[in-house]
Amino acid sequence: MASKAVLYVSALGKTRKIANYVANGLNADVFDLKKQKSIDISKYDHIIFGTGIHAGKPYGAVVDFISKSKDQLSGKKTSLFLSCSYSNEKGETQLNKVSSELGITDAFFFHGKGEKNRDGMEKSIDIFIEEMQKR
């Protein structure tokens, strides 16, 4: 089984909650980029980034980490999830813009307004976890 890591930045806690839930569902390691600036990603096959959005932009710590780690990320699977307030077309537009800027095409967004599972998490996050297990 490929080893996975979830690297995230959260301002208000929503992205942190999603990142920990995803990491638990994938049996992945999880890292808060606000607290851990230097992370050795060499042992991971798949890196999943998570970020909230502020003024239409991902948090700077995610952008900085990806920018500084381009060589280390080369050849690895990368995925992205956004925790945002928009749904439908606005959410898709925001996701496409951010994923393009970060160079990660395997990207998803969660808006928090969808149907919840028994853990109180958006059911679409469970679908995301199932998709990530296949990668």
N, C-alpha and C positions, 0 to 999 in steps of 0.2 A: 504494500500500500504506500502510495506517495505521501510524503510528509508535507503538512500544510502549516502556514502561519497566518494569523489575522493581525494586521497592523492598522491601528485606527487613531483618530483624533476626535474627541468629543468636547463640546463646550457646555452643553446643558445636561448631559447624561444619557440622552436617547441613543446616540451612536454607540456609546460604551455598552449599554444594555444589549443592543443588537449584536455588537462584536463578540461579547462574552457568550451570548446565546449561540451564535454561529460557531464559535470556537468549540464550545461544548458539544454541539451537534456533529462536528467534524473530527473531534478528538485532536484539535489543532492547538498549537501554542498561540498565545495572544499577547500583544505588546501595545502599550499606550505610547504613541510617539511624542506626547507632551512630556512624559516622564523618562523615556528611554530614547535618547538621541542616537546612540550607536547600537545597532542590532546586527548580529552576524546572521545573515540570511543564507549562508552557503549550504547549510544542511537541509534546506527546504526546497521541495520541487515546485510548490505552488504557493504564491503569496497573494493573499486577499487583502485589499486595502478598503478601509471604511472611513468615511468622512461625512460630517455635516456640511451644510452650505450656509455661507453668510454673504449677502449681497451678490448672489449668483456665482460665488466662487468657492472652491473647496478650501479647507483649512490649510494654512501655509505650511504646517509641519509635514503634511502628506506630500504636498508639492515639492518641498525641499528634500525630503527623503528620496522620493522617486528620482528627482533631478541628480542628486549626489550618488545614487546607487544604480545608475543606468548599466554600468558594466556588470555588476553583480546580478542584476535582473535579467540580463541577456540570456536567452535560452530557458528561462523559467516560465511556467504558466503564471499569468497574473490576471486577477479579477478585481472588480471594484463594486462596492455598494455605496449608495448615497442615502443618507437619512435627510429627507427634505419635507417641506410642507406642501409642495405641489403634487397634484395627481394628474392622471390622464395626459393630455397633450403637453401641458406646461411642464410636467415632471419629465416626460420623454425628451422634450427639447432641452431642458436643463441637463439631463443625463447625457445626451449626445454631445453637448457642448463641453462638459467637464471630462467625459471619457476621451474625447478627441484631444483636449488640451493635455491630458495626462498620458496619452498614448496607450490606453487600456480599452480594448474593444469589448471585452467580456464584462459587461457592466449592467447593473440593476439598481433600481431605486425603491425605497420604502417610504411611504408618506404617513403611515400610522393611522390611516382612516379605514383600512380594510378590515375584513372579518378577523376576529381574534381566535387563537387556539386556546387550549385549556391552560396554558401557561401565561395567557394574557398578551402573547406576542402576535403580530400580524401573521396570518396564515401564509402569506406570500414569502415570508422568511423561511418557513419550513420547505417550501418549494425550492427556494434558493439553495438551502442546505443540500437537498436531494440532488440538485444540478451540480453543486460543487463536489459531491461525493463521486460523481462520474468522471471528474476531471483529474 
